[in-house]
Structures are given as structure tokens and as C-alpha cells.
Amino acid sequence: MSQTIGKTRLAYSRTWHYVDVGSDTRPLGRLASSIALFLMGKHKPIYDPSTDCGDYVVAVGCHDLHTTGKKRLQKQYYSHSTRPGSLKSMTMDKMFEKWGGGEVLRRAVRGMLPKNRLRDKRLARLKTFEGLAHPYKKNIVKLGNTPLIGNLSEVQQALKEAKTS
């Protein structure tokens, strides 16, 4: 039996998912793990760990990122330049001030992705924005898990023509 059944170009096509982080009630870790699943393509039936079949994710409203407990004050982010004495630490609150909530979400999602050669390629498909405005409005196909393509006027017109024929 062939292993390529169903692995068509359409199956590998990438869709764009829209996530409003500010209005989402899930905390940072739960949100990051669901975004990581979309970036890896685990929601698709053709998922294979060694292929990059994931989708794009547009996360807006990152300035209202929801965290639990005292993570904003206590969680530390570390960076090291491999030189002696160059270990630097920063709290989540300082990271929000310096780089915004998008960088906090990006680092959380990076930790959820598998540590292999595809991680940076997958993370490049995550687009984070502090406000609600973004340049990818035409690309969005799914709001979370609900598809938007059925609401387009072109699709509605094509369905009407198909029913009358």
C-alpha cells in the first residue's frame, strides 16, 4: 500500500489562524501549547514529525496576556553570551516593558515546540502584535478553530450557483 495517499498539495497548504490573546481567558501556557500545535500541524491528518506541515498563526492583543499567580514578578528569563560572567536575567514584568507581550508569548511557544531543526522555521510563522491591528487580514481563514471561508461573498455566490445547477 502506498504511503502517499492523501498527501496532496492541498493537504500541505498552510492556513492562517487568528488568535485574540487579550480576549482569550486561557493562561499563557495553555495558549502557547495550542498555538504550538497549529505551528507543528498536529491538527492535520497528514502530520509527520519530520515534515513541516504547520500553519500560520496571527496573535493580536499580546499586551493583555493573561498569566496566573505571581509570574509577572517572579518568572525569570535568562540570556548568556557564553562569555564568563555574562549571565543576565530579566523578570517577565521587565520583558513586558522592554519588548512587549509578543516576545513573552514567542518565548513560551518556543519552549513548547520540539527542539529540532524545524523549530525556528515553525516559530517564524507565528506573527505577534501588541494591538489589534495587523497586516494579514486578507490571509485569515480561521478564527481560533472556526473557519471563516464559508462567510465570504464569493463562496456564498458559488454555493447558490451550484444549488441552482
N, C-alpha and C positions, 0 to 999 in steps of 0.2 A: 504494500500500500504506500502511496506517495505521501511524503511529509509536507508537501507544499499546497495541499488542498485548503482553500480558503485564505491563503496568504497572498491576497491580491494587492494591487496598488491602492485600491480604495480602503482596504483594511489597514494599511500602513499610513494612511493620510492623517495628518495632525489636525485636531480640532482645538478651538480656543475656549477655555473655561474662564468664567468671570467669578471672582470671589470678593465680596464686600466684607473686609475684615472688621470694620467698625461696627457693622450691624450683626455680625456673627457672634453668637453667645458662647461658642466653644473657646476654651483657653488656648494659649499659644501652642502647646504641644499637640493637642488633638487636631488643631487646624493645620499645623505643619505636617503631621503624618498623612492627612487626607490630601494635601497638596502634593506631597512626595509620591503618593500612589498615582496621581494623574500624570506627573512628570515621568514616572517609570513606565506607564502604560499598563499597569496591573489590572485595570478595569476592562481591558480589551481581551477578547478570547484568543488572540494571537500572541499573547505575552510570552516573551522568551527573555531570560535574564541577560543573555549575551548580545541582544539586539536592542537598538534604541528606537522603540516604537511609541514613546510617550507623546503627550500633548503639551500645548502651551497653557500657561495659567497667568491670568492678569489679576493681581491682588491690589485692590484700591482701599483707601481709608486706613492705611497702616499706622497713622498717628493715633488711632483709637484701639490699639492692640490690647486685648484682654489677657491679663495674667492673674494667677491666683497667689494667695499668700503674700509674702514679703519679697518676691523675686525681684522686683524693681530695685530694691535697695541692697539685696544680699547676693544675687547671682553675679558671678564674676566672669568676664571674658578675658582670655589670656592671649598675648601675642609674643613671639620670640623671634629674634633675627639670627639665631644660632651663634651669636657672639656672647662671650661670658658677661654676665650682669645685665643682659638686655631684656629680661623678662618683664613685661608690662601687663598690668591688669586694669580693667575698667568695669565698673558696675553697669547693670542694664540701664539704669537711670541716666548715667553719663553717656551711654551709647545712643539713647533716645535723643539727648540734647545735641550730640555731635553729628550723628549720621541719620537719625530718624528711625521710625519703627520698621521701615523696609529692610534695613540692614539686620535688625534683630530677627525678623521673620526669615530672611535669607539664610542666616546662620543656623536657625532652628531647622529649616528644611534641609540644609546641607548635612546636618547631623543625622537626619532621617534617611538620606539616600545611601545606597551601598557604596562602600569605599573601593571603587574600581575606576577604570579609565573612562567610564561614561558619566561619572558624577559631574564634572564641570560642564559637559555638553548638556546634560539634563538641567542643571541649575541655570544655564544661560537662557532657557525657555521660560523661566519664572520672571515676570515683569512686575515690579512692585512700585506703588505710587502712594505718596503721603495723603493726597486729597482724592476726590472722586473723579477728577478729570484725567483722561488718558487718551493716547492717540490710536488705540486699537479698537475703536467702537465698531468698525465695519467687519472686523475679523471675528467678533464674539459669536459663538454658536450655542454655547451652553451657559446658563446662569446656575452655577453650582452643579446640580445633576439634571435640571430640567432643560430640554432643548428649546431653542428659540427659533429654529429654522422653519417650523410649521406656521409661525405667525407672520412671516414675510409675505408681502402682497404678491410677489411673483409666484410663490409656492401655492398660495390660495387660488390664484388665477389658473395655474396649471392643473390643480385638482378639479376645479369647476369644468375645465375643458375636457378632462379625462372622464368625468362622470357623464357629460352630455354625449360623448362619442360612443 
